[in-house]
Amino acid sequence: MKSQSVAAHLAAALILVSVCPSRGQLIGEFDKNALKEATETEKEKDKNDIVLDVGVLCNSEDITLTLTVTTDFFNGMIYPKGLSKNSTCMTEYIQQEGIITYVLPLRSCNTMSTDVIDGIEYFNTVVVQPHRKLVTNQGRGYHVRCRYQTQEKTLTNDFNVRFKWADSAQNRQGISALGTTPLTATAAMPASSMRIFYGEASEGLVAENVKIGDPLSLVVSIDEQDIYGMHVTECLVRDGLGWSEQGLINGEGCPEDYEIMGEFEYSSSKTTALVHFQAHKFPYTSSVYYQCNVKLCIKHAGGCDQVPPICEDGVNIVRKKRQVVEVDERNNAYDLVEREETIKVYSGLYVNEAQDLDDDEFAENLDQPDVSVYDPDTFCISQRSFAIGIAIAGLILMTAVVVAIMILVSKRRRKNLSTTGSSIYSGPYTNTAYSHSSMSRRS
């Protein structure tokens, strides 16, 4: 936000105005009064809680948290819920003395906003862990809310008036500034907003926690009045971590990718624009932030003729007409050149995967590790030990197979040797004694 142009800063000031830094409302496991009572009555204080006091300062671009701890040094980390692994939003503290300060951006790091009666409210859940590597039972989660009141602003426009006879006068006398008169017009700045609804906008169901593919309606609007219309341009979606963003609507007011978001539909008064799209997200985070530029145009004299845009290949083929107005005093026509005012509008929501937790479960989860109930019949083993065990078992099995083969071969060889060395005579048999006796008798 620091690198934005002057116009962007002016636009932000018009949308979000805080007269002075004010104390925010702290809602969570401990509110501010409970924390003060804890400091006065040490006996009733939880021994595991090292946080004595939490202060919330609501600034124009961020929320600043100040924590007072019981220890002389604080070694731990503070991060928004769900972003414990993100170094951009997580802050580590090493031997931090005194008051602990943590800055939470308004339009990133899972900080979301909602419209209230008298303005806008930003909220987030911040986790304080007194250890830099482990999640312990001393960690605490605090739901922080900051409410800002919007104030009515005056919009100042500068116009250059060039009379029709100025060109001829300049040609005759060579005076370049002749016939040019600066005018200033002031009017009440219309309030602007961006809202994202679930399903149709007419149903009024604000989208806060949805799933990928859910039907959504994005509505950009300004107050109903007769002076100003608007042209929505340069819309994009950000991950809120500063890692990635995707353009949705270009500077002409035309879609960059119709599969993600189509064209805006404008009301007849040109004070409301609506577009339907399906919920999407970045693969590494559930929070998505939308941002659009709202260019104000004067309805009279054709100042808003380019709205709504007619897009061809990303270009608005409808161009603003030159504004010609008659001057009553001298009955001369002049050209009115308007300086466009641009306002930035923001909104965000959570988009979860189809298998993600429900809203209630998501709200209760504070990045604590999954704890399962002990089961004596369950045997747990690490991946490394399991791999080593599988390798050893395979080696033993192969050794057993080799030994078995060797035994079978050895037995077969022994059998062959015993068969070859036998003394039993298997050839033809002649009984010589019987034959001799038979021959004697005959003789």
Secondary structure, DSSP 8 states (H G I E B T S, - for coil): -TT--HHHHHHHHHHS--SS-EE-EEEESS-HHHHHHHHH-TTTS-TT--EEEEEEEE-SSEEEEEEEESSSEEEEEEEETT-TT-TTT-EEEEEEESSEEEEEESSSTT-EEEEETTEEEEEEEEEEESSSS---TT-EEEEEEEEEE----EEEEEEEEEETTHHHHHHHH--TTTTEEEEEEEEE---EEEEEEES-GGG--B-SEEETT-EEEEEEEE---SSEEEEEEEEEEE-SSSS-EEEEE-TTS-BS-TTT----EE-TTSSEEEEEEE----TT-SEEEEEEEEEEEETGGGTTTT-S--EETTEE------EEEEETTTTEEEEEEE--EEEEEEEEEEEE-TTS--HHHHHH--S--------TT-----HHHHHHHHHHHHHHHHHHHHHHHHHHHHHHHHHHHHHHT-----S----HHHHHHHHHHH-
